[in-house]
């Protein structure tokens, strides 16, 4: 049974077509992966089916009495609420039922026997609903989900306004899972989760009895949890049965078939045109030429398969620095309180190092301290005087500048054509280049920020979760570029498949933390 039906929707933005005549259906219990390159319209499609965006044409129909839950990348949490309060909001309808029941009990002391009997019946129904939905196990449910996603380490009584962007996303994800909707809609849920919590979420979704729609560029994660793939490309949506691996096989076959059909038709058109040109002037063959022309005029022309721009990443290298890039002398990192015990170590030249560990222990704080963006809580960082650092920050750039202006401001000596060429090499189209940074998708925004680093001479790359939001092709190209880079790399990532075979060493912040794990 179809619980969500989308018929012939189209939508554009700023004159650029995003979706054209797209149809979609979601069946009960289906686990759907929505995939496609950055900027193809995945988040737009989710916003349309959730009613946050009105399509220019077409319709969206939900089955009656369907409950939905949507985790997007930009939801705001209310200041003044604790993590626990936000998670309890997942059961707001049950707390409302309890309040109604309590109110009925209070009325029973001042009502007639007939009214009392009616209240007792209603109280019995509500009590059964509360029992059936595990109302008296809410605290246990909250603690289980919060533990699985690492929120207990943050403290459930902490104000959500104090949380980082990644921590807020984890709170919203936890709340959504506790709501247990009939259709779960997740937009890149693994971006701010470490390995342990991704494993927990994988197990949760594998056993999720209801339907969900998932946007993710994490291929192993997709392969583990989905059984249907919808692919967004060139404004269209195509359904494939199976996991991501099956989809890749099906897509490759489809592209070969489309290319073969196009080439066959082009060959036929060339032969018809050649025959017409040679025979239309001769009286004896004029009718045959006219017949061929009619056939040519009636032919449904196939479009040439579009070749998507593939990113090309190559990091430029600066002069070679000294042997020791960073020397940590009793370094303690933190803001209002220390996050680590004193650290004494050296980061040497020509080493590629990954830093891992659960969220909230200071991975990003360490990178900012190494680059001088943040002062040490105590101790010091000695840096080589000839360091040229390329720093990729986890948080997106959200300003009104276009991608073109963002890069031009970094390289004011470049021509307009040089800026466009550099952005195009990162897999961005003309439409992307002329779009505001705050409007670009997460992956497009990341490609602009990578463009800035790729075009400056560096001898050490400091990369904080660079694969967040990047599509599969961009991730593969970035991995290749880091492998070929002749400088040093310090990389924070939650994706071991990305870094394990390109780094020399993996450091775990859990070895330095002051927190009890």
QUIMO-V219048 format. One record per pair of residues at least 4 apart in sequence whose ideal C-beta (glycine too) atoms are under 6 Angstrom apart, sorted by the first residue. I is the first residue (numbers start at 0). GAP is how many residues later the second one is. Records with the same first field share a line. If there is no record, write none. Layout:
BEGIN
I = GAP ; GAP
END
This chain:
BEGIN
0 = 27
1 = 23 ; 25
2 = 23 ; 25 ; 60 ; 63
3 = 22 ; 58
4 = 20 ; 56
5 = 17 ; 18 ; 54
6 = 16 ; 51 ; 52
7 = 13 ; 15 ; 50
8 = 13 ; 46 ; 49
9 = 9 ; 10 ; 11 ; 46 ; 47
10 = 7 ; 8 ; 44 ; 45
11 = 4 ; 5 ; 6
12 = 5
15 = 415
16 = 218
17 = 23 ; 26
18 = 22 ; 216
19 = 215
21 = 215
23 = 213
25 = 4 ; 185
28 = 182
29 = 181 ; 198
30 = 181 ; 194 ; 195 ; 196
31 = 181 ; 196
32 = 181 ; 189 ; 193 ; 196
33 = 8 ; 179 ; 181 ; 196
34 = 196
35 = 4 ; 6 ; 195 ; 196 ; 197
36 = 434
37 = 403 ; 405 ; 406 ; 433
38 = 393 ; 402 ; 405
39 = 192 ; 193
40 = 4 ; 191
41 = 173 ; 190
45 = 139
46 = 5 ; 6
47 = 5 ; 7
48 = 11
49 = 20
61 = 4
65 = 116
66 = 114 ; 115
67 = 113 ; 115
68 = 107 ; 110 ; 112 ; 115
69 = 115
70 = 101 ; 102 ; 105 ; 115 ; 116
71 = 115
72 = 114 ; 369
74 = 97
76 = 83 ; 91
78 = 82
80 = 4 ; 5 ; 79
81 = 75
82 = 73 ; 75 ; 88
83 = 72
85 = 74 ; 85 ; 89
86 = 55 ; 88
89 = 85 ; 88 ; 89
90 = 47
93 = 39 ; 41
96 = 29
100 = 22 ; 25
103 = 15 ; 19
106 = 4
107 = 8 ; 11
110 = 4 ; 5
118 = 4
129 = 5
136 = 4
141 = 4
144 = 29 ; 32 ; 33
145 = 5 ; 6 ; 28
146 = 5
147 = 52
148 = 21 ; 25 ; 48
149 = 47 ; 208 ; 209
150 = 23
152 = 207
153 = 4 ; 206
157 = 4
162 = 4 ; 5
165 = 26 ; 193
168 = 23
169 = 22
172 = 16
181 = 28
182 = 28
183 = 28
184 = 28
185 = 28
186 = 28
187 = 27 ; 28
189 = 8 ; 28 ; 31
190 = 277
192 = 4 ; 5
193 = 164 ; 165 ; 300
201 = 22 ; 23
204 = 20
205 = 19
215 = 5 ; 6
216 = 254 ; 255
218 = 25
219 = 277
221 = 4 ; 22
222 = 20 ; 21 ; 22
225 = 17
228 = 11 ; 18
229 = 7 ; 9
230 = 7
231 = 5
233 = 72
239 = 7 ; 10
241 = 4
246 = 4
257 = 47
258 = 46
260 = 41
261 = 40 ; 42
264 = 37
271 = 20 ; 24
274 = 4 ; 17
275 = 4 ; 13 ; 16 ; 17
278 = 6 ; 10
279 = 9
284 = 4
308 = 118
309 = 163
310 = 115 ; 116 ; 163 ; 166
311 = 113
312 = 141 ; 164 ; 165 ; 168
313 = 167
314 = 139 ; 166 ; 170
315 = 141
316 = 169 ; 170
317 = 70 ; 139 ; 140 ; 141
320 = 63 ; 65 ; 66 ; 138
321 = 62
322 = 26
323 = 22 ; 24
324 = 22 ; 59 ; 135 ; 163
325 = 21 ; 44 ; 55 ; 57
326 = 19 ; 55
327 = 15 ; 17 ; 53
328 = 50 ; 51
329 = 12 ; 49
330 = 12 ; 45 ; 48
331 = 6 ; 8 ; 10 ; 45 ; 46 ; 47
332 = 6 ; 7 ; 29 ; 32 ; 33 ; 36 ; 44
333 = 4 ; 5 ; 43
337 = 39 ; 176
338 = 23
339 = 22 ; 172 ; 173
340 = 171 ; 173
341 = 37
342 = 169
348 = 139
349 = 138
350 = 137 ; 153
351 = 137 ; 151 ; 152
352 = 137 ; 150 ; 152
353 = 137 ; 145 ; 149 ; 152
354 = 8 ; 137 ; 152
355 = 152
356 = 4 ; 6 ; 151 ; 152 ; 153
360 = 148 ; 152
361 = 4 ; 147
362 = 129 ; 146
363 = 30 ; 100
366 = 95 ; 97
367 = 5 ; 6
368 = 5 ; 7
370 = 18 ; 20 ; 91
382 = 4
386 = 73
387 = 69 ; 70 ; 71
388 = 71 ; 73
389 = 63 ; 68 ; 71
390 = 71
391 = 61 ; 71 ; 74
392 = 71
393 = 70 ; 71
395 = 49
396 = 40
397 = 40
398 = 38
399 = 36
400 = 4 ; 5 ; 36
401 = 32 ; 34
402 = 20 ; 30 ; 45
403 = 4 ; 15 ; 29
405 = 31 ; 42
406 = 12 ; 44
407 = 11
409 = 42
413 = 4 ; 5
419 = 13
421 = 29 ; 33
422 = 5 ; 10 ; 28
425 = 21 ; 25
426 = 20
427 = 4 ; 5 ; 19
431 = 12
434 = 4 ; 5
439 = 4 ; 5
441 = 27
442 = 26 ; 27 ; 28
445 = 23 ; 24
449 = 4
458 = 28
459 = 27 ; 28
460 = 28
461 = 28
462 = 28
463 = 28
464 = 27
466 = 8 ; 28 ; 31
469 = 4 ; 5
481 = 7 ; 20
482 = 19
490 = 8
492 = 5 ; 6
495 = 4
498 = 4
509 = 7
END
